[in-house]
Amino acid sequence: MRLYPKVIPIISREAIQQLMQDGDIEVEPMRVADAEMDLSAIMREYLANEERVNQATREALERRGYDYSKFNQVKREMADVRGFKMGDEGIEYVINQMIEFLLISRNVEEVFSPDNVLRQKMFQGMKKHLDVDDEIDREARSRLKHLQEGTSAFDIEYNKTVEQIRRARGLI
């Protein structure tokens, strides 16, 4: 699962609306937009931290003389050193930060549901926007059926196709 900047406002809006609609939280109508912006800020901060880890990874690869095939391995090392959560752990971290925000925010009048209920609803809401990589992968592979997977031609065309799909969907 990957968090894209363009879906952050959508996730924030849907989370606040769903939690209000289900009676999990109470937000004054004039403060809904502020509550949504606060959730967005949490996700944007996570992406900024991820970019810092990516930059540190690129620098480490260069210092060590590694090629980019070791990027994910070195990124895990950099993330561990910084205490940065990635993948599903990262999503859990972001959701926990959002729940913590709901509990202390001046923009949220009251929280009625326990953390586990909020966590489950927020995860379900985020999941539909974060699983987009799986959809893109399936679509790209279906377009490239004429090429044999594992070949350099497939790899090159796969990367181009994935980028085209992402651009078409407004993700990059």
ZIBELVEN-V269477 format. One line per field, one symbol per residue. phi: phi as a letter, one per 20 degrees, with the letter a starting at -180 (. if undefined). psi: psi as a letter, one per 30 degrees, with the letter a starting at -180 (. if undefined). burial: b if it has 9 or more other ideal C-beta (glycine too) atoms within 8 Angstrom, else e. A space follows every 50 residues. Layout:
# ZIBELVEN-V269477
phi=???
psi=???
burial=???
This chain:
# ZIBELVEN-V269477
phi=.cedgfegfffffffffffffemecccfgfdgffffffffffffffffff fffffffffffffemeeffegffffffffffemeecmffffgfffffffg ggfdffedfbddefgfffgfffffffgfeeefffffgffffffdffdefn efffgfffffffffffffemec
psi=kkkkeffeeeeeeeeeeeeeefgelkkkefgeeeeeeeeeeeeeeeeeee eeeeeeeeeeeeefgllffgeeeeeeeeeeefgkklbeeeeeeeeeeeee eeffkffjekkflleeeeeeeeeeeeefffgeeeeeeeeeeefgffkkkf leeeeeeeeeeeeeeeeefgf.
burial=bebbeebbebbbbbbbebbbeeebbebeeebbeebbbbbbebbbebbebb ebbbebbeebbeeeebeeebbeebbbbbbeebebbbeeebbbbbbbbbbe bbeebeebeebebeeebbbebbbebbbebbbbbeebbebbbeebeebeee eeebeebbeebbbebbbeeebe
